[in-house]
Amino acid sequence: QVQLVESGGGLVQAGGSLRLSCAASGSSFTINTMGWYRQAPGKQRELVATVTIRGRTNYADSVKGRFTISRDFAKNTVSLQMNSLKPEDTAAYYCYAENVVLNDYWGQGTQVTVSS
């Protein structure tokens, strides 16, 4: 089992920045991929960014050039630096982890609200 605890999020004006962090515990040594998904009201959950154990990153087109994902393997954390935020970035953001046998784990979510 892997437990994920998010921190960060909040309310920011358009053009501003926020940083999300997620700490993994439990069987964190089995994690391959970590990342972030988001879900806006009335919409499906969508990928924001992921990073593999080899450091390979993947970003949604809508956040490329604005968001940066990073991972601290020693601390079992993953962070998402979000710059140039837009109102359409408003959503609940969920930390995600996938282990080596392809089990998925999710955090409880943290709200990001961008005002125009």
N, C-alpha and C positions, 0 to 999 in steps of 0.2 A: 504494500500500500504506500501511496505517496500523498502527502498533504501539502496543499499550496495555500499560502497566505499572502494576499495582496496588500499594498499600501500605496498611498498617493491618490491622485484623482482630485476632483473638486470642481469649482466654478472658475472660469477664466474668460476674459474677453477675447474676441476674435483677434488673431495675430499673436496671441500670447503663447506661453509654453507651460507644459506640465511634464512631470516625470512619474511614471508608474514603476513600482518594484514588486517582485514576487519572490518569496523564499520557499524553497522546497524542503520538506523533512520526511522522515520515514525511510522508505527504501529508495532514497534519492539517487543512490549509486547506480540504479538500473535505468535511469532516465537517458533517453537519446535526444529527443527534440523537446524544446521548450519554446513558448511563445505567447502571443496575445491574440484573442479574438474579441469582437465587439458585437453588441446587439442593440439596435435602436428600437424604440417602440413601434410595434407593428411590422417589424422586419425580421428576416432570418439572421441568425448569428453568422458572422463573416470573419474570415481570416484578416488579421492586421499585419502580423509579422511573426516569423518563426526563425529559430536558429538551432542547428543540429550540434551534436557533440563534436563534430569536426569543424564547427564554426561557420558552416554554410548558412547564409541568410536568405530569406524569402519575404518579400513585401507585397502587399496589395498595391495595385497601380495607383489607387487614390491617395496613398500616403508616401509613396516614393519621393525622396528628396526632402521630406518634412519630418519623418519619424526615423529614429535609429534604435535598433534593438541591440542589446549587449548582454553578455552572460559571464558570470563569475563562477567558474567551475569549482574553485576552492570553497566558496561560500554557498554553492547551490542556489544561486539567485539569477534572475533574469530581469532586466530593466527595459523600459521603453521611454525614450526621450522624445517628446512630442513638441515640435516647434511649428510656428505659423498655423496655429489651430484655426479651424473653420467651424461655423455652426453645424455643418453636416458631420463633423466628427463627434457630435454629442451622442453618447451611447453608454451603456454599461460595458465595461471592459473586463474580460475574463482571462486570467492566467491559465495556461494550458501546458500539460506535459504528456509526453508519450514515452513509454518505457520500451525496452528492447524486445518485448513480446507483443508490442503494439496495443497495450492497454492504455486508455486515455484517462487523464485526471484533470479536474477543473477546480479553480478557485471559486470563491463565493461571488466575486465580481465587485468592481468599484466604479462608481458613477463619475463620468466626465461630462461636464456641461459647458458648452462654449456659447457665450452670448454675442449677439451681433451689435 
